[in-house]
Amino acid sequence: MADSEAADSSNHPGMIRPVVPEDMAALKAVIDATGVFPSHLLDAMLAAYFGGDSVDEFWLTDDDGGPVAVAYCTPERMAQGTWNLYLIAVHPDYQGQGRGTRMLRHVEKALAVRGERLLLVETSGLATFDRTREFYRRCGYGEEARIRDFYEAGEDKVVFRKVLDSGVRLGSARP
């Protein structure tokens, strides 16, 4: 069994569910603890979602007595069946338990049930993101592109790609 499969079968008590407005403080704590970006940006990022103005994107959390992880996914504009996972973060106190893998698999399955084709993930090419890029490789993502000096001079953007399994069936077609 591969590492990602072993992590997928972890038996932690968290439940993956859609994000609600009451999660905001805990989600900001996850973002602050991981340092992926300034947490105050979540206010604007989630405004349309909470307002019901963004029907295609979805936000999920791993709730273990409160949010301990977050994922954000949205369709690629002007492409059919292609989605972007723009954010997946697990609070450092809960990392190494398979939660990130479990959330990623949940996103993949939800999209596959809807008939979507591809999931793209982008991350930094800096050495400090080696572990992140290895996580995506272990989860079956291949490096599709590298845009040199994208974020700033010396920091590449690395794009990973995975073809979604259209044979997956879940009880619900909505994430």
C-alpha positions as CSV (number, residue, x, y, z in Angstrom):
1,M,0.0,0.0,0.0
2,A,1.4,3.4,-1.0
3,D,2.0,6.1,1.7
4,S,-1.0,8.2,0.4
5,E,-3.2,5.1,0.5
6,A,-2.2,4.3,4.0
7,A,-2.8,7.9,5.0
8,D,-6.2,7.7,3.3
9,S,-7.3,4.9,5.6
10,S,-6.3,6.8,8.8
11,N,-8.9,6.5,11.5
12,H,-9.0,10.0,13.0
13,P,-12.3,11.5,14.2
14,G,-12.5,14.5,11.9
15,M,-15.4,15.0,9.5
16,I,-15.0,16.7,6.1
17,R,-17.8,19.2,5.5
18,P,-18.5,22.5,3.8
19,V,-17.1,25.6,5.5
20,V,-19.6,27.9,7.3
21,P,-19.2,31.5,8.4
22,E,-18.7,30.4,12.1
23,D,-15.5,28.6,11.0
24,M,-13.7,31.9,10.0
25,A,-11.7,32.3,13.2
26,A,-10.5,28.7,13.2
27,L,-9.7,28.8,9.5
28,K,-7.6,31.9,10.0
29,A,-5.8,30.0,12.8
30,V,-5.0,27.2,10.4
31,I,-3.8,29.7,7.7
32,D,-1.7,31.6,10.3
33,A,-0.2,28.4,11.7
34,T,0.8,27.1,8.2
35,G,1.9,30.5,6.8
36,V,0.6,29.8,3.4
37,F,-0.6,33.4,3.0
38,P,-1.9,36.2,5.2
39,S,-5.1,35.0,6.9
40,H,-6.9,38.3,6.5
41,L,-7.2,37.5,2.8
42,L,-9.8,34.8,3.8
43,D,-12.4,37.5,4.4
44,A,-12.5,38.6,0.7
45,M,-11.9,35.0,-0.5
46,L,-14.9,33.7,1.3
47,A,-17.3,36.7,0.9
48,A,-18.8,35.5,-2.4
49,Y,-19.0,31.9,-1.2
50,F,-20.9,32.8,2.0
51,G,-23.1,35.3,0.1
52,G,-24.2,32.5,-2.3
53,D,-22.7,34.4,-5.3
54,S,-20.2,31.7,-6.1
55,V,-22.1,28.5,-6.9
56,D,-19.3,26.6,-8.6
57,E,-16.4,27.0,-6.1
58,F,-16.4,25.0,-2.9
59,W,-14.6,25.3,0.5
60,L,-14.2,22.3,2.8
61,T,-12.9,21.8,6.2
62,D,-11.8,18.9,8.3
63,D,-13.8,19.4,11.5
64,D,-12.3,17.7,14.6
65,G,-14.0,19.6,17.4
66,G,-13.5,22.7,15.1
67,P,-11.8,23.2,11.8
68,V,-8.2,21.8,11.6
69,A,-7.8,22.0,7.8
70,V,-9.2,23.8,4.8
71,A,-9.4,23.2,1.1
72,Y,-10.6,25.6,-1.7
73,C,-11.4,24.5,-5.2
74,T,-12.9,26.3,-8.2
75,P,-13.4,25.6,-11.9
76,E,-10.9,26.9,-14.4
77,R,-12.6,29.6,-16.5
78,M,-12.8,29.0,-20.2
79,A,-12.1,25.2,-19.9
80,Q,-14.4,22.3,-19.7
81,G,-14.1,20.0,-16.7
82,T,-10.8,21.5,-15.4
83,W,-10.6,22.5,-11.8
84,N,-8.0,24.2,-9.6
85,L,-7.3,23.4,-6.0
86,Y,-6.0,26.8,-4.9
87,L,-5.7,25.9,-1.2
88,I,-5.2,22.9,1.0
89,A,-3.8,23.4,4.5
90,V,-3.7,21.4,7.6
91,H,-2.9,22.9,11.0
92,P,0.7,21.7,12.0
93,D,-0.7,20.1,15.2
94,Y,-2.7,17.8,12.9
95,Q,-0.2,17.1,10.1
96,G,1.1,13.6,9.5
97,Q,-2.2,12.0,10.3
98,G,-3.4,11.6,6.7
99,R,-5.8,14.6,6.9
100,G,-4.4,16.4,3.8
101,T,-4.6,13.2,1.8
102,R,-8.1,12.5,3.0
103,M,-9.2,16.0,2.0
104,L,-7.5,15.8,-1.4
105,R,-9.2,12.5,-2.1
106,H,-12.6,13.9,-1.0
107,V,-12.1,16.8,-3.5
108,E,-11.1,14.4,-6.3
109,K,-14.1,12.1,-5.7
110,A,-16.6,15.0,-5.5
111,L,-15.3,16.4,-8.8
112,A,-15.2,13.0,-10.5
113,V,-18.8,12.3,-9.5
114,R,-19.8,15.6,-11.2
115,G,-18.0,14.4,-14.3
116,E,-15.1,16.8,-14.1
117,R,-11.9,15.7,-15.9
118,L,-8.8,17.4,-14.4
119,L,-7.6,18.8,-11.2
120,L,-4.7,21.3,-11.2
121,V,-2.7,22.3,-8.2
122,E,0.0,25.0,-8.2
123,T,2.7,25.6,-5.6
124,S,6.0,27.3,-5.2
125,G,9.3,25.9,-6.6
126,L,11.3,27.0,-3.5
127,A,13.1,24.3,-1.5
128,T,10.9,25.1,1.5
129,F,8.0,23.6,-0.6
130,D,9.8,20.3,-1.3
131,R,7.6,18.5,1.1
132,T,4.5,20.0,-0.5
133,R,5.5,19.0,-4.0
134,E,6.4,15.5,-2.7
135,F,2.9,15.2,-1.1
136,Y,1.3,15.9,-4.5
137,R,3.5,13.3,-6.2
138,R,2.6,10.7,-3.6
139,C,-1.1,11.5,-4.3
140,G,-0.7,10.7,-8.0
141,Y,-0.1,14.2,-9.4
142,G,2.5,14.8,-12.1
143,E,4.4,18.0,-12.6
144,E,2.8,19.5,-15.7
145,A,4.5,22.9,-15.9
146,R,7.0,25.2,-14.3
147,I,6.9,28.9,-14.8
148,R,10.2,30.4,-13.8
149,D,10.3,33.5,-11.6
150,F,6.5,33.6,-11.4
151,Y,5.9,34.7,-7.8
152,E,9.1,36.8,-7.7
153,A,12.6,36.5,-9.0
154,G,14.0,33.1,-8.1
155,E,10.6,31.6,-7.1
156,D,9.0,29.4,-9.8
157,K,5.3,28.4,-9.9
158,V,5.0,24.6,-10.2
159,V,1.7,23.2,-11.6
160,F,0.7,19.6,-10.9
161,R,-2.1,17.8,-12.8
162,K,-4.2,14.7,-12.2
163,V,-6.8,13.1,-14.4
164,L,-9.9,12.4,-12.4
165,D,-11.4,8.9,-12.3
166,S,-14.8,9.2,-13.9
167,G,-15.7,5.7,-12.6
168,V,-15.9,7.0,-9.0
169,R,-19.4,7.0,-7.6
170,L,-20.5,8.5,-4.3
171,G,-23.9,8.9,-2.6
172,S,-24.1,12.6,-3.5
173,A,-23.0,14.5,-6.7
174,R,-22.4,17.8,-4.7
175,P,-19.1,18.4,-2.8
